[in-house]
Amino acid sequence: MIAKQRKGRGFRGLLEYVENKEEAERIGGNMSGQNPRELAAEFKFSRQLNPNVERAVYHVSLSLAPGEYLSDEQWNEISDRYLREMNFHNNQYVVYRHGDKENDHIHIVASRISLDDGRCVHDGWDYKRSEAVVRQLERDYNLQPVRGSHEKLERTATTGQHRRIEREQGEYDLGLRDNPPELPVKVQLQEIIDGLCPVCDHRVTALKEHDSTTDYLTMPMFIERLQGEGVEVRHGFTRNGKSKGISYCFSGQAFSGSHLGAAYTFPGLQKHKGVSYQSQRDDRAIEQLLNRENQNTATKQLLKQENQNNVTEQLLNQENQNIVTEQFSITSQITNCESHDEVVSQNQQWQVIYQQICSKLEQFSDGERDYLIVKRLLQLKRPSEEIEGIINASVIDRTQAEVKELMVRADLELQQEHQKQLRQQKKQSELEL
C-alpha cells in the first residue's frame, strides 16, 4: 500500500476532483454535506476555530498494489485507523473510493483543525509516521508491501534537522513553544509537488500500458500550478531546443530537481509523478509561463494599486459607511470567549453580522465589499481579532496572511487619506489668513 499525503489551502477544488472522477464513490466520513459545495461550507466551520492555520486541508490517498482489492467496509476500517494513528482524533473528514480496476484506492479529505480544541494536527515527519502505519496495515490486512516514493526517490532531511524537529516538538508538547516545529523548506516543497501530482508509480505504468492520457498532468499545467503555490520554476533548453532540467525556488531557497530526489527531476516527473511532456506540444507554453512569471510581480503591484484606487472612490461614500457602522454596532455585544462552545457562538455571530452587511451592499463584488468592511471597521477602531473573525465569514476563502494583508492595505490607505485631509485643512487655513 502507498500513502501519499498533501496539505493545501482550499477544500472546494479538491472535493470537486475526488468526487467527479470516473468511478468515484463516497464511502465514509463524518460529514453531512451532499456535494462539494456543501462539504466545503461545512469544512469552513473547523477552519474558523483556528484561522491562523493557512494550510488547513489534509489530503491522503491510500493505494493498493495492482491486482489487489478491498471491500468498502475494509476501506472504511483502514481509513479510520489511519487517521487515528496520524493523530486525527476528532476532525472533519470524508472518504471517497476510486474503483479503478488497475489501482484500487481511496482519497481521504480532512480538516487539520480539531473540533475538540481548535488545535492543528502536528505534521512533523508525518510521512515517516505514515510509512510505519502503512506497513502495519499491510501486515494486518495481508496486503502486498509497496515501497512509496519517499522511501525510494526522495532525499530526506538531515540528521540535524530530525533532531531539531524532535527537540522543538517536545518543547511544544510541554507548552514551552507557542507553535509546532516547522518542516524544512525542502520537505515543504516536496509535499507541494506531491500534492500536484496525485499519481503513484504503478498507476503511471498502468496508464501507459492502456495508452491513456486522460489522467495525465501536462508539464505546462504542472508549472502553472506550482507558480500558483508560490514556487518559482526554472527550466532551461539546450541550443538544439532540448530540455536540460528543472529547478525550483521556494521561500527564498533554490533546489535542483536532483537535490529533491530522482522523482523531482525533469525525467523523474514524467516517469514517477505522471507529468506528461511532449516537446512540440509543451515547449512554447512552458516558455510563456516562465516569461510571465518574471513579469508578474511588477504587473500585480500596478493592477492592485489601480484597482484599489477605483474601488475606494465608489466604496467610501457616506451612505455605505452608515450601512457598515449600523451593522457593526451589534459587535459591541461580542466578548472574548474561552470555551469551545463560546468560540462557536462567536463565529456564528460574526457570520450573521457579515451576512446582514452583505445584504445591503449587493451592488459590490465580493472583494470590494470585504475591502469596504475592513476599512470601515478600522475607522471604527474595532479589535483586530474581531475584524479577522468577521472577514473569515466571507465567501472568499482567505488564509490568515491574506486577511492581514487586506487589513494592512486598508490601514495604509486610511493613513494616506488622513494625511491628505490634513494638508487640505492646512491649505484652507492659509487661504483664510
JORAQUI-V632780 format. One record per pair of residues at least 6 apart in sequence whose C-alpha atoms are under 7 Angstrom apart, sorted by the first residue. I is the first residue (numbers start at 1). J is the second residue. D is the distance in Angstrom with one decimal. If there is no record, write none. Layout:
# JORAQUI-V632780
i = [I & I]
j = [J & J]
d = [D & D]
This chain:
# JORAQUI-V632780
i = [1 & 1 & 1 & 1 & 1 & 1 & 1 & 1 & 1 & 2 & 2 & 2 & 2 & 2 & 2 & 3 & 3 & 3 & 3 & 4 & 4 & 4 & 5 & 5 & 5 & 6 & 6 & 6 & 6 & 6 & 6 & 6 & 7 & 7 & 7 & 7 & 8 & 8 & 8 & 8 & 9 & 9 & 9 & 9 & 10 & 11 & 11 & 12 & 12 & 12 & 15 & 16 & 18 & 18 & 18 & 23 & 23 & 23 & 24 & 24 & 24 & 24 & 25 & 25 & 25 & 26 & 26 & 26 & 27 & 27 & 27 & 27 & 28 & 28 & 28 & 29 & 29 & 29 & 30 & 30 & 30 & 31 & 31 & 31 & 33 & 33 & 43 & 43 & 46 & 46 & 47 & 47 & 48 & 49 & 50 & 50 & 50 & 51 & 52 & 53 & 54 & 54 & 56 & 56 & 56 & 57 & 57 & 57 & 58 & 58 & 58 & 58 & 59 & 59 & 59 & 60 & 60 & 60 & 61 & 61 & 61 & 61 & 62 & 62 & 62 & 63 & 63 & 63 & 63 & 64 & 64 & 64 & 65 & 65 & 65 & 66 & 66 & 67 & 69 & 82 & 85 & 87 & 88 & 90 & 90 & 90 & 91 & 91 & 91 & 91 & 91 & 91 & 92 & 92 & 93 & 93 & 93 & 93 & 94 & 94 & 94 & 95 & 95 & 95 & 95 & 96 & 96 & 96 & 97 & 97 & 97 & 98 & 98 & 98 & 99 & 102 & 103 & 112 & 112 & 113 & 113 & 113 & 114 & 117 & 122 & 124 & 124 & 124 & 138 & 138 & 153 & 153 & 153 & 154 & 154 & 154 & 154 & 155 & 155 & 155 & 165 & 168 & 169 & 169 & 171 & 172 & 172 & 172 & 186 & 189 & 197 & 197 & 199 & 199 & 200 & 200 & 201 & 201 & 204 & 204 & 216 & 216 & 216 & 217 & 217 & 217 & 218 & 218 & 218 & 219 & 219 & 219 & 219 & 220 & 220 & 220 & 223 & 224 & 230 & 231 & 231 & 231 & 232 & 232 & 232 & 233 & 233 & 233 & 234 & 234 & 234 & 235 & 235 & 235 & 236 & 236 & 236 & 237 & 237 & 238 & 245 & 245 & 246 & 246 & 246 & 246 & 247 & 247 & 247 & 248 & 248 & 248 & 249 & 257 & 257 & 258 & 258 & 262 & 263 & 263 & 263 & 269 & 270 & 270 & 311 & 315 & 321 & 324 & 324 & 324 & 327 & 327 & 334 & 337 & 347 & 350 & 350 & 350 & 351 & 351 & 354 & 354 & 361 & 370 & 371 & 374 & 374 & 374 & 375 & 375 & 377 & 378 & 388]
j = [62 & 63 & 64 & 65 & 134 & 138 & 144 & 145 & 146 & 62 & 63 & 64 & 146 & 147 & 148 & 60 & 61 & 62 & 63 & 60 & 61 & 62 & 59 & 60 & 61 & 58 & 59 & 60 & 191 & 192 & 194 & 195 & 55 & 57 & 58 & 59 & 55 & 56 & 57 & 58 & 54 & 55 & 56 & 57 & 57 & 40 & 57 & 36 & 37 & 40 & 36 & 36 & 24 & 96 & 107 & 98 & 99 & 100 & 96 & 97 & 98 & 99 & 96 & 97 & 98 & 95 & 96 & 97 & 72 & 95 & 96 & 97 & 76 & 94 & 95 & 93 & 94 & 95 & 92 & 93 & 94 & 92 & 93 & 94 & 39 & 42 & 92 & 111 & 113 & 115 & 56 & 113 & 392 & 118 & 113 & 118 & 119 & 400 & 400 & 400 & 399 & 400 & 111 & 112 & 113 & 110 & 111 & 112 & 109 & 110 & 111 & 112 & 108 & 109 & 110 & 107 & 108 & 109 & 105 & 106 & 107 & 108 & 105 & 106 & 107 & 103 & 104 & 105 & 106 & 103 & 104 & 105 & 103 & 144 & 146 & 102 & 103 & 102 & 104 & 133 & 133 & 121 & 121 & 114 & 115 & 116 & 110 & 111 & 112 & 113 & 114 & 115 & 110 & 111 & 108 & 109 & 110 & 111 & 108 & 109 & 110 & 106 & 107 & 108 & 109 & 106 & 107 & 108 & 105 & 106 & 107 & 104 & 105 & 106 & 105 & 206 & 203 & 120 & 121 & 119 & 120 & 121 & 120 & 340 & 180 & 165 & 181 & 183 & 144 & 145 & 261 & 262 & 263 & 260 & 261 & 262 & 263 & 259 & 260 & 261 & 181 & 181 & 180 & 181 & 177 & 178 & 179 & 180 & 260 & 250 & 273 & 274 & 273 & 274 & 272 & 273 & 272 & 273 & 272 & 274 & 274 & 275 & 276 & 274 & 275 & 276 & 275 & 276 & 277 & 275 & 276 & 277 & 282 & 282 & 285 & 286 & 233 & 289 & 250 & 248 & 249 & 250 & 248 & 249 & 250 & 247 & 248 & 249 & 246 & 247 & 248 & 245 & 246 & 247 & 243 & 244 & 245 & 243 & 244 & 244 & 265 & 266 & 256 & 257 & 265 & 266 & 255 & 256 & 257 & 254 & 255 & 256 & 255 & 264 & 265 & 264 & 265 & 268 & 269 & 272 & 273 & 275 & 276 & 277 & 368 & 372 & 376 & 357 & 373 & 376 & 353 & 357 & 346 & 343 & 389 & 389 & 390 & 393 & 390 & 393 & 390 & 393 & 369 & 391 & 406 & 387 & 407 & 410 & 410 & 411 & 387 & 411 & 403]
d = [6.6 & 5.4 & 4.6 & 6.1 & 6.5 & 6.6 & 6.9 & 6.0 & 5.3 & 5.6 & 5.1 & 6.6 & 6.2 & 6.8 & 5.5 & 6.5 & 5.6 & 4.6 & 6.6 & 5.3 & 5.3 & 6.7 & 5.7 & 4.3 & 6.7 & 6.1 & 5.1 & 6.3 & 5.9 & 6.9 & 6.6 & 4.8 & 6.0 & 5.3 & 4.8 & 6.1 & 4.9 & 6.5 & 4.8 & 6.7 & 6.3 & 4.6 & 6.0 & 5.8 & 6.6 & 5.5 & 6.3 & 6.0 & 6.5 & 5.3 & 5.3 & 5.7 & 7.0 & 6.8 & 7.0 & 5.6 & 5.4 & 6.9 & 6.5 & 5.6 & 4.5 & 6.5 & 5.5 & 5.2 & 6.5 & 5.9 & 4.3 & 6.2 & 6.6 & 5.8 & 5.7 & 6.5 & 6.2 & 5.9 & 4.8 & 5.2 & 4.0 & 5.5 & 6.3 & 6.0 & 6.4 & 6.7 & 6.7 & 6.6 & 4.6 & 6.9 & 6.9 & 6.8 & 6.0 & 6.2 & 6.7 & 6.5 & 7.0 & 5.1 & 7.0 & 5.6 & 6.9 & 5.8 & 5.2 & 7.0 & 5.0 & 6.1 & 5.7 & 5.2 & 6.6 & 6.2 & 5.2 & 6.1 & 5.8 & 5.0 & 5.8 & 6.0 & 5.6 & 4.7 & 6.4 & 5.8 & 5.3 & 6.8 & 6.9 & 5.6 & 4.4 & 6.3 & 5.5 & 5.4 & 6.6 & 6.8 & 6.2 & 4.3 & 6.7 & 6.4 & 5.8 & 6.1 & 6.8 & 6.5 & 6.7 & 5.6 & 5.5 & 6.5 & 6.0 & 6.8 & 6.9 & 6.6 & 6.8 & 5.7 & 5.8 & 6.5 & 6.8 & 6.0 & 6.9 & 6.5 & 4.9 & 5.7 & 5.6 & 5.5 & 6.8 & 5.5 & 4.0 & 6.4 & 5.9 & 5.5 & 6.5 & 6.8 & 5.8 & 4.6 & 6.5 & 5.5 & 5.2 & 6.5 & 6.1 & 4.3 & 6.3 & 6.5 & 5.7 & 5.9 & 7.0 & 6.6 & 6.5 & 5.4 & 5.3 & 5.5 & 4.4 & 6.3 & 6.3 & 6.5 & 6.6 & 6.9 & 6.9 & 6.3 & 6.5 & 6.2 & 5.3 & 5.2 & 5.4 & 6.0 & 4.1 & 6.5 & 6.8 & 7.0 & 5.6 & 5.0 & 5.8 & 5.5 & 6.1 & 5.9 & 5.7 & 6.7 & 6.6 & 5.7 & 7.0 & 6.9 & 5.6 & 6.8 & 5.7 & 5.7 & 6.7 & 6.3 & 5.0 & 6.7 & 7.0 & 5.5 & 5.9 & 6.0 & 5.9 & 6.6 & 4.8 & 5.8 & 5.4 & 4.5 & 5.9 & 5.9 & 5.8 & 5.4 & 6.9 & 6.4 & 6.1 & 5.3 & 6.8 & 6.8 & 6.9 & 6.6 & 5.8 & 5.0 & 5.7 & 4.9 & 6.5 & 6.0 & 4.8 & 6.5 & 5.7 & 5.2 & 6.1 & 5.9 & 4.6 & 6.5 & 6.1 & 5.4 & 6.2 & 4.6 & 5.3 & 6.2 & 6.7 & 5.4 & 6.6 & 5.8 & 6.2 & 5.6 & 5.7 & 4.2 & 5.2 & 5.7 & 5.3 & 6.2 & 6.2 & 4.9 & 4.2 & 6.5 & 5.5 & 5.6 & 5.6 & 5.7 & 6.8 & 5.6 & 5.8 & 7.0 & 6.5 & 6.1 & 6.6 & 6.4 & 6.6 & 6.9 & 6.6 & 6.3 & 6.8 & 5.7 & 6.8 & 6.4 & 4.9 & 6.9 & 6.5 & 5.2 & 6.1 & 6.6 & 6.9 & 6.8 & 7.0 & 6.6 & 6.3 & 6.8 & 5.2 & 6.9 & 6.8 & 6.9 & 6.6]
